[in-house]
Amino acid sequence: MNKYQKLANNTLIFAIGSFGAKFLSFILMRLYTGCMTEEGYGTADLLYQTVNVLYPILTFSMADAVIRFGMEKGYDKRQVYTVAIIASLIGLTAFALFSPVLNLIDMYKDYGFLLYVYCYFSCFRQIASNFVRAKGYVKLFAADGIFSTLVIVICNIIFLVVLDMGVTGYVLSIIISDAVSFALLTVIAGLHKYLDITYFSKKLFKEMLKYSAPLIPTYVLWWITSASDRWFVISLCGEADNGIYSAAYKIPSLLMMFTTLFYQAWQMSAIENRNDSGLSKFYTKIYGAYSSLLMIAAAGVIMLVKPLTFLLVDNDPEKNFTFAYHYTPILVVAMVFQCLCQFTSSVYNVKKKSVNSLLTSLIAAVVNIILNFLLIPEYGPYGAAIATAAAYAACFAIRIFDVRNFIPFKVNHFRMIVNVIVIGYMAFTAIKEPKLTYLQLVILFIAVTVFNFESVLSTLRKILARTSPKKSNVNTTNK
């Protein structure tokens, strides 16, 4: 099995195991918007985004260090896992002392304790799942995704539909899911055997921290770029508009749902082949196919944005959730650039250039904050969506040149520029809804597909090609 086939095989395993889980999670959107008001859904999304920014801080971003160091043969996996867990315990203990302060903040009032418990189990589940992936248990990793989502579904039905617990029920569902997931991963993968205080290594701790420390502000900056617009919308437009804007994010997350399945496998392949002499060519092929598929998928989502919105959110006219489709096309463009930034981050991961990741994320955050201040007062949630798209685009523009200093893979800039122009025009058309809107979108989707098809087909041939047998080194003599 060549490296292309192994990447495809791992991606397929993650897809089979995780797609159902992620799709179920996506379908829950209808349940959330049906059981909660715009304000309630906005608060629930706010808590979710808060945990996303807190867990790398509280764990010193050890979840990333676990997979990077756990996949290298030169490190004792018992030491890697022990260091990560102990470091996380230190951060979570410190946070426990300050968590009561959260109740003094209006937006977190009455949710301080729940937020801490949410962080606690989320942190340990992230470390455990990444360690399982580092050990090569991809099937277990994928199966865990399905099971944990089923737990969320069951809990949501109980807490939101039956008991009508609103935001509290939403958070409890995730807490229970994370706790059960962590427990099962520990038992099935025998993770308790890798946790032993005697294996704690100060030297390894410093080495892992050197790698992960720059990722802490990187995550914060990334969170500013992806989630701070919610706070701007709340303060400048109100909680109801934030609930609608948060709902608008769910359809673009379709792109991230698919690309994350690939990235989980790609991250492993990139690390495994880090010393391969053909790494640049490998990156060239995969990036070309990845970016092309991403553009085709984005065009498809924009084409279907209105029916998808009406299908997936509650249609109660008093809640206005269906208005979300007006913001979604711009957020689809933003998600395209976010997915491309995610791909480039694999270079920083492979080469342990986490400082570069930090600096490029800083640029994105600064662009996002400045544009939020300038655009939201004038254009409301539209301004927030434009600011997010511009921030990710700026980050990618810098990264695509920077990362190739470390792995010099080739990029077709002409194809990228044409794709972005067409996708951007599709987004504008979907928002303005001129005459023959859908016909225009269908034609443009077909054009994007045809334009990008050859790049996808080229890589597909690599995947389907059989590994050539090695030539014999034995000299033969004609008799």
N, C-alpha and C positions, 0 to 999 in steps of 0.2 A: 504494500500500500504506500503510494507516494504521499508527499506532504499535502498536495491538493486534495487527494482522496481522503486523507485523515481529517483535514479541515472540514470537508463536506460531510464526512461520517459523524464527527462531533457536533456539527451544526444540526444535522438531522436528528440526532439524539436529543439535543436541547429543544429542537422544534417540536418533536413528538411529545416530549415530557413537559415542556413549558408552555407551548402554544395554548393548549386547553386551559391551563391555569390562568394565563394572561388574558385569554379571550373571556373566560368567566368573570375575571376581574373587570374587564371592560364592560361586559353586559350589566354588571352591578350598577353602572351609572344610572340606568333607568330606575332601579330600586332607590338609590340615594336621592335623586331629584324628586321621586314620588313621595318619599317619606319625610323629606326635610324641606324647609323653606329656603329661599335664596340665601337668607342670612345664616341659617343653620348649616347649609352646605358650604358656604364660604368659611365659616368657623372650622368645620371639619377639615377642609382643605388646608387651612392655615396651620392647624395642629400637625397635619401630615408633613407639610413643608418645614415646620420648625424642627421636627425630629430628624428630617433629612440633613439639616445643617448642624444639628447638635451631635449626632452620633460620631462623625469623624473627629470632632473636637474632643469628645469625652473618651474616645478610644485611641487617641493619637494617630488616627487613620491606620490602625494596625490591620484592618481587614485587607487593605491593599498590600501591605508588607507581607501578610500571610501567604498570599498567592504568589507573590514575586519571589520570596525566599523559600517558600515551601516547594517550589518546582525545581529548585537548584539542588543537584545531588550533593554538593559540598556542605550542605547544612543539615543538622540533625532535626528532623521534623518534630521531635518531642520538645526540643528547645524552642523552635519557632512557635509552636502552639502555646506552650507555657508562657513565653514572653508576651505574646499577644493577649492572653487572658488576664494575666496579672496587671499588665499596663492598663487594660480596660477597667479592671476593678478599681485601680487607683483613681482614674478619671471619674467613674460613676460614684465612688464614695465621696469625692470632693463635690460633685454636683448635688448629692443628697443633702449636703449642708446648706446649699443655697436654693434648693427647689421651692421652699415655702415663699420665697420672694416672688415667684411667678404669680401667686394669687393676688398680688398687689397690682399687677398689670391688667388693665381692663379686658384686653382681648383674650387673656388666659385665665381670667377669674373663674373659679370653681373647677378648673381643669389642671391645677398645678401638680397634684399627686398622680393623676392619671398620666400626665405628660412624662413624669419621671419613670413610672413603671413601663410606659410605652418605650422610652429610650433604653431602659435596662435590657428588656428582652430583644429589642431590635438590634442592639449592639452585639450581643452574644450570638444571635442567629446569623448576623452578617459574617462574623469571624468563623463560625462553625461551617457555614455553607461554602465560604471561600477556601477553607482548609480542605474540605471534602473534594472540592474541584482541583485543588493543588495536588492531591493524592491520586488524581485520575479517576475518581468515582463519578464520572459524568452521568451515568444512568441514575445513581442515587440522588445526585444534585437535581436532575430534571424531575424525578419522581417526587422529590420533596416539594418542588414548586406546585405540582398538581394537588398534592395532599393539603398543603398549607392554604391554598386558595379554596378548596372544598370546605375546610374548617371555617374560613371567613364567610363563605356563603351560608353555611348552617347557622353560624352565630348571628349574621345579619338578619336572617329570617326571624330568629328568636328575639333579638334585641330591638330591631327596627320595626318589623311588621307586627309581631305578637305583643311585645312589651312596650313598643313606641317610646324607646329611650333616646331617640334623636342622636345628637353628637356623642353623648356618653356611650351609647350602644355601638356607634361606629368605631370609636377608639377601643372599646373592650374587645370587639371582634378581632382587631389587628393584634392586640396584646395576646389574646388566647392563641391565635394562630402562630405567632412568633415563638411563644413559650413551648407549644406542642412540637413545633418544627425543631427547635433547639434540642429538646429532650430526645426526639426520635433520631436525629442525626448523631447525637452522642452515643445512643445505644447501638444503632445499626452499624455505624462506622467505628465504634469502639474508641471514641474521642477521649473518653476518660482515661484511657491508657497513655495518652500523650500529654496529659496534664499532671505534672509533678513538680513541686517547688524545688526539688533537688536538681532539676534540669534548667532552672532559671540561670541564664548567662548574661552577666553585665555587658560583656563584650558584644554579644549578639544583640542585646537590647539597644546599645548605642548605635550599632550598625543599622538595625531596622528603623530606629528613630531618625537616623540621618536621612534615610530614604523617605520615610513617611511624614516627617515634620513639615516639609514644604507643601505636602498635599493637604495639610489641615487648612491653612489660609486659602489654598486652591479651591477646596470644597466650599468654603465660605463665600469666596468670590464667585464661584460657579452658581451657588445658591442665590447670590445677589442678582446675577444675570437672569436666572430662570424663575425666581420666585418673588423677588423684592417688589415687582410690579403689582403684586396683590396688595401690599401695604400701601403703595401709592394710590391705587384705585380705591381702597377702603377710605383713606384719609381725604381724597379729593373728590370721589364720586359717590361713596357710600357702600355699605355692606351688601345691598341687593345687587348692585352692579358688579361687585366682586364675585358674588355667587354665580352670576351669568358668565362672567369672564373666566372663572375657574372651570365652568362646564365647557366653555369653548376650547379649553386645553385638551380635553379628553380625546377628541377625534384626532388631532395631530399626534397624540401619544401612540396612535396606531403605528406610525413610522418607527418610533422609539421601541415599541413592543417587538417589532420584527428585527430591527437592527441589533437590539440587545441580545436576542437569541444568537445571532451571528457573532457578535462581539465577544460573547463568553467563550465561544470556540476559537475565535481568531486570537484572542489574548493568549490562550494556551499555546497555539501553534507558533505565534510570534516569539514567545519565550523559548519554546523547545528548539526553534531553528535560529536562535540568536547568533550562533557561531557558524552558520551555514554560509558558504561562499556565494551561494545564489540567493541570498536574502533580499537584495535589491530587486532582482527580477521577480521574486515571489511577491514582494510588496507592490510592484508595478502592475502585475496581473490582477491581484486581489483588489487593489484600490480602483483600478479601471472598472472592473465588474461591479464592485460595491457601489461606487458613485453613480454608475449608470442605472443599476436597479433601484437605487434610492430616488433618482429623478423620475423614473417610470412610476414608482409607487406614489410619490408626491403628486404627480399629475393625476393619478387615479383617485386619490383622496380628495383633491380639489374638485375634480369632476363630479364626485358623488357627495360633496359636503352637505348640501341641503337635505337630501333624503336620509343621509346618515344621522344628521342632527335630529330630525323629526322621529327617526326610528329609536334613537338611543336615549333621549331625554324625555321627561314628563311633559306632555302637551297641554297641561292645564294653562289656559290663557291668563289666569291670575298670577302665575309665577314667572312668566316671560322667559323660561329657560330656552325656548326655541329660537330666541333672538341671538343665541350664541353663534349661530352659523355666520353672522356678519363679521365676527372677529376671527373665526377659524382659519380662513384661507391665508391670512398674514402669518398666523401661528404655524401653519404647515410649512411655509417658507423658512420660518425661524427654526423649526425642528429639523429641516434638511441640513442647515448649517451646524446645528448642534450635533447631529449624527456624524457629520464629517469631522467635526472637532473631536468627537469620541474616537474615531478611527485614528486620527493623528496622535492621540494620547498614548496609543499602543507603542509608538516609537519612543516616547519619553519613558514609558514603563520598561521596555526592553533594555534601553541604554541607561536606565536609572538617572534620567535627567529631570527629576521632579522640580528643580528650581525653574527650568524653562517652562514647565507646565504652569507653575505659579505666576510667572511674569506675564504670560499670554492671557491667563485668566484674569489678571488684574486689569489689563487693557479692556477686556470685554465688560467687566464690572463698571469701570469708569464710564465707558460709552453708554452703558445701560442707564446708569444713575442720571447722567447729564441729560440724556434724551427723555427720560421719564419726567424730569422737572420741566423740560421745555414743551413736551408734546401732550402729556395727560391733561393739564389744565385747559388746553385748547380743544383736544380731540377725544378726551375721555379714554375708555378702554382701547379704542383704535390706536391712540398714541402709545399706550403700553405695549401693544402687539408690535408696532413698528420699532419701538425702542429695543425690544427683545430680539427681533430679527436682525437689526443693524448691529447689535452687540455680538451675536454669534458669527455674523458675516465678517466683522472686523477681526475676531479671534482666529477664524479659519484662514483668512487672507494672510495673516502673519505666520500661523503655524505651518501652512503648506510649504512655505519657503524655509522656515527654521528647521523642521524635522528632517528635511532632506540634506542637511549638513551632517546628520548622523547616519541615516540610511538613504542613500541617493537614488530613490525610485523615481520613475518618470511620471509626469502628469500632463494630460492633454488639456491645456488651459483654454483652447478654443472651444472644445466640447463643453467645458464647465461654464464658460461665459454664455454660450448659446442656451444651454439648459436653464441657467438662472434667469435669463431674459424671458424665456417662454413661460417658465413656472411663475415668475412675477406677474406677467401679463394675465395668466390664467387666474391668479389670485384676485387681481384688479377686476377682471370680468365677473368672477363669481360674486364679488361684493356689490358691484354696481348693477348687476342683473339687467343688461341691455336686452334688446330684442334678439331672439335666437341664441340666448345665452348658452343653453345646454348643447346646441349643435356646435357652437364655437368650441366649447370645452371638450367635446368628444373628438373633434378634428385635431385639436392641439394635443390631446392625450395620445392619439394614434401617431402624430408626428414625433412626439417625444419618444415613444416606444420604438419606432423605426430608426430614429437617429441614434439611439443607444444600444440597439440590439446586437450589433457586431461585437462590441466590447464584452457583453455578457456571454455571447456564443463562444468567443475565443477562450475565455476561462473555463467554460463548460467542457470544451474539448480536452483541456488539461485534466479535469476531474474524471472524465470518462475514459481517458487514455490508459491503457494497461502499462504497468511498470515494465520498462525494457529490461530484459535479462542482462546481467553483467557479463562482459566479455571475458573469456577465459584468458588468464595470464600464462597458461602453459604453452610453450612453443611446440608446434607439431612439425614433423618432417614428412614430406611426400615420399611414399615408398613406391 
